[in-house]
Amino acid sequence: MNPSGGLRWHWRAWRSAALWSPTSAHIAAWLGSVQPRSKRLLLLGPSAGWMLPTEWLLRFESIDAMDLDPFAGWLFGWRHGAALKAAGIRWHYQTGDALAELPRLLTAHPRACVLLDNLLGQLRFHTPAWQDPMVYTSQKLAEIKRTLHGREWGSLHDLLSGPAQGLSLGQAFPSARRSVARQDAERQADIAWLAAAQPQGEWLDHLTDQVFTDGTLVQDIAWAFSPDYWHWLQAGWVQPLGVSAESTPDTGQGGLGWDQLLLLKNSIAFNSSFDTSFR
């Protein structure tokens, strides 16, 4: 359930370029709306940057990246290196645990903004066997936010993921949705915007509802990881002085058309009423 590194992952990402292209376009649009104050970027956990737009990276003067995957740096260079070099952008990629190294990286790059790229949604999978995933993830997120306090930073991460019937013939891919972060059960239940994917069964909660403080403007993005397994991604950007956007969020479709149940194993289940509500 954590296929985010190694050659198998990169092979799948390369092969899935067409399937993932709507999500990549939504990510590019979100990043295009982000206007970092800094011209220096700390890029944490990006793998090879399979869904990162090169155009956004070109806005920086220097990029320092880190990922656990030993193949990620070479493949990142293969994907983005030529354009960065042609633009005169200095970039450096290290292999390592970006979250464990976060205090050191921030000290080494005091003026850089930070992008956590599909990293925080993996935290629950690193829970020690003796600890509860909810407790572990909550503590780690609190620690990360304390470390980032006063820094300009953003995150793109998994919120929920699970099985889906996928798009019907001719059905449009779910549009990205502007929303605001809310640390409550109602936020997770507000999933009508993702109805086109026809979620079913049990969806996993990645325990990332505490990444952003309440009221932070976020972007909800659908990701068809495979035709029958989808992710709900959330993206947001935090200004160093805690400035929050005042835009009114688009809450998507109205009320829910199906019943949901919050399970003990930190997941969400869709019952059979969903199967007929949005066809």
ABEGO torsion letter per residue (X at the ends): XBBABEAAAAAAAAAAAAAAAAAAAAAAAAAAABBBABABBBBBGAEAGAABBAAAAAABABBBBBBABAAAAAAAAAAAAAAAAAAGBBBBBBBEBAAAAAAAAAAABAABBBBBBGAAAAAAAABBAABBAAAAAAAAAAAAAAAABGBBBBBBBBABBEBBAEBBBGBBBBBBBBBBBBBBAAAAABAAAAAAAGBBEBBBBAGAAAABBBGBBBBBBBBBABAABBBBBBBBBBBAAGBBBABBBBAEBBBBABBBBBBAAGBBBBBAAAAAAAX
